[in-house]
Structures are given as C-alpha cells and as structure tokens.
Amino acid sequence: MTDFPATNRRLSRRTLMAITGAGAAATAAGAAVPGAARGARRGGDGAPNARPLADPVLAAFARHRIVAIGEIHGQQAHHDALVALLTDPRLPMVVDDIVVEFGNALHQPLVDRFVAGSPVEDRDLRTVWRDTTQSPVSTWDAPMYEQFFRTVRAVNWSLPPGRRMRVLLGDPPVDWSRVRTPDDLAPFEDRDGHLVAVLRREVLDRGRRALVCYGSNHVKHAPPGAQGGGGIAHLEAETGQRAYVVLAGGHPRLASSRRPAILPVAGSWLESADSAEFQYLPGRCGVPLGGLADALLYLGQVGEQTASLWNPAIYLDPGYWAELQRRNAIVGDPVDLEQRYRREQSVVWPTPGPSDC
C-alpha cells in the first residue's frame, strides 16, 4: 500500500513565501523587480528578470494550485531542466502531485507503488508509457521519460510518506489487450477531458497542489476572448481556477541569456512579443506570448537543441514488435514502424523554416 495524504500540506502563503523567497513570489505574481531594467540593458535584448530555475515555479504555488510546464516532446534540454526542478529539495515542501502526459492511467496503482519505493519489475513499469492512447505513433520509449519516473522515486526515497510526491498518469485508461477495432479506442479519445477530470478529482477536490508536465498545446492558456484550447484552458473555463503556465521556447533576443531559465512574462517585452516568433513553441500568429503563458522556459536557441531518442534495439523484442504492428494496423497504419523505430535517427533538432506570419 502507498500513503498519499488526502489533503495537501496546507502551507500558508507566508510559509510558501519563506520557502521560495519573497522576491520570487513577487516575480510569480508579475510584480516589477528592481534591477530588471538594468539587467536588460546589460544584455541588450536579453532575458528580463531571470532567476534560478526553481524559484518562479515554487513561488507560483503561493497563488496557484496548478503550475503547468509545457514541452515539445522528445526535447532533451527540457527534461534536463525538469530533473533540475524535481531534485530541488524545496519542491516536495510545496508540490503534492505531478501530472504527466506520458503515462496510461490504467496503471496508476503500479506507479503509486513505484514512486513510493516498492519493488516493481521493469517489464511491468514499461507498460506505463508504452500503453498510452498515442501508441504506436508515440511509444514514449525515449530514455528521458523512464528517467522522469525514476527521478521522482529517488527524490521520494528519503522523505516521510506524508511528504512524498505522487505521480498522476494523465492519459486515458485504455486497455490495449481489449482493443480490436478503432471503435474500441473511441471512448479514450478525449485526452484533454481526461486531464481535466484527473485534476479536478485528484487535485482540486482534495485541496492539493499539482505540477503538470504536458505538451505545450495541452497547457497553454486560451488567448483572450477565445474559446476551446487544451486541457488547462478547459479547466480554467470550467472551474475559474487560473493555472500558472510555463511554455518552453527560444527567441533570438535571448541568445546571450543564461539557460535554462524561467522568465516571467508580465512587465517585460516577452508579454507583447508575437508568440509565433518563438522557437520550439507552438505559438499563433498575432497572439502575444502573454496571452498564452505566464512564463517562458528558455532552453537556448533552436540550433542548440537535441532530441532524446529510443534505442532501436528495444524493437528487436519480437513480442513488443508484434504488438506495435497489431496496434498500427488497428489505427490504419499511420506509421512506417521500421523506418521510425528500427533505424538510427539523428539527435540534431530540426530547424523549422521561416514563419508564415
């Protein structure tokens, strides 16, 4: 059995500010910080108000129950930054739950045992990320996803049960052993709806705080006056709970800036910058970054990025390969499995063409 409290740590705002630093809390709230303008002048068009990586995230929890960090899948630097955040010793003092896209909710009991320190066989653990609704297009076999779960387990290892962080699996609970036709997958297609349900049931209704690690399109705010959007936008519309959203991205004006860094958007040039100008960030032409996010996770320029790739030898397992072929046939053979998974790929991050804006 695992022991995850039904309610959060009930830290007061004063205690949260003591943990994260009052200055960081002001940053998360969008307040101006003395010296920000001077820093911008020193770096030309550089990073406004850069702080240590964890500070803005931790401080955001003083005002928000949910902090969401959006990624571009497979980006190695993004997960390197997440590891730095997860291993900050202050995080378990603030965060109750971590909600991830790369895990099938059918296996929630298994992950609860694993991150609490109980023994789990590798062959069983792998089903968490291999059996999502995105298989076989995305198998999440890149090593950084397994590393994420093992990092949380390692952080929890030295903590008492009441302070351990729980990992909530956000992908719908499809049982692939029962899937024979596309109709069998239909009940599990609303991935954003399932994310909202998990956040409401496991986090908000229980008075807990959650860090959400999902693809950027799932977590960005709906632009002002717009409807729809991903899971976080739907949650905000349904509950009135405003999440603090951090999107990963680069920009030429940040070329001389320290990385990784989380840069609050409010009160800087980032707020009004066209979101489509940012590298590896799914922006929209004419929509300012401040309409989609509260902060930018700067990981460097696009030419500096690399991909985390799976080992092609994984797919020499005849049982796993046959199951991927079966799933591919069910969904209409959208993937050349041989080319995608059994051929060596380059870690070089693709450089996109010029913006159409």
Secondary structure by P-SEA (a helix, b strand, c coil): cbbbbcccccccaaaaaaaccaaaaaaaacccccaaaaaaaaaccccccccccaaaaaaaaacccbbbbbbccccaaaaaaaaaaaacccccccccbbbbccccccaaaaaaaaaacccccaaaaaacccccccccccccccaaaaaaaaaaaaaacccccccbbbbbbccccccccccccccccccccaaaaaaaaaaaaccccccbbbbbbcccccccccccccccccaaaaaaaacccccbbbbbbcccccccccccccccccccccccccccccccccccccccccccccccccccccccccccccccccccaaaaaaaaaaaaaaacccccccccccbbbbccccccccccc
